[in-house]
Every structure is written in structure tokens, then in C-alpha cells.
Amino acid sequence: MSDPIREFKTGAVRDVTTDKGRFDLMPDRAERELAIHFQQGARKYEDNNWLKGIPLSVYLDSLRRHYGKIKMGCHDERHDRALAWNAMCFLETSERIKEGILPKELDDIRWTEYVDVPFQ
């Protein structure tokens, strides 16, 4: 059974976008700020250095540190940007570990301490 398709007035057809994510709802400025943070990281380290694999606990630690700096009102760097970057890379790394792209040893989080439901 093939996926449902949508047809346009021109006669062109495409598959439907149901459950594929609503990228049109993502905030443009936030995406730009994250892109700047990725650019700065690439300049400091190298392009896609983070994709080599960083333990999840490192992202979580950094995320929490930047969150604390935000709460304290520190403006010595873009802590908001860094917090979002760490959250995004934590999520991507977690997914890559589940898919077997990155080694499971990078998942050094004791999940039962952070969530009370199993992964879906």
C-alpha cells in the first residue's frame, strides 16, 4: 500500500506531509541563532566535530551550566544559543546511538533518574 498523495492544480502530485514534522512552524530567528552557534563551533574545532560522538552527559552538563548562567543573568556569552545547541545535539546524538550510528557507550545517562517512562 502506498502513502496517500496530494494533487496540485497543475496536475503535479506529492506525498502528504502528515507526521513528517512542521518545519513551517519553527522560528526563523532561533534557527539562525543556532546556525551561528554551529558556525562558531566549526571555526573553533572543525565542521561537524560534534558528529564524531560526544557522551550525552557532556551535553547535559553544558546545557545545565548555560541554563544556570541564564538564570543568574550572565551576559558574557550567548548562553541561550549554547543551551539550545546542546539540547539539539543531545537529541541528535541520542537518536544516532539508538540507530547504531554512534556507539552505545556514548549513552552514559542514567535515564531512570531523568525520565519515568520508557523510550518509545
Buried (B, 14 or more C-beta within 10 A) or exposed (E): EEEEEEEEEEEEEEEEEEEEEEEEEEEEEEEEBBEEBBEBBEEEEEEEEBEEBBBBBBBBEBBEBBBEBBEEEEEEEBBBBBBBBBBBBBEBBBEBBEEEEBEEEBBEBEEEEEEEEEEE
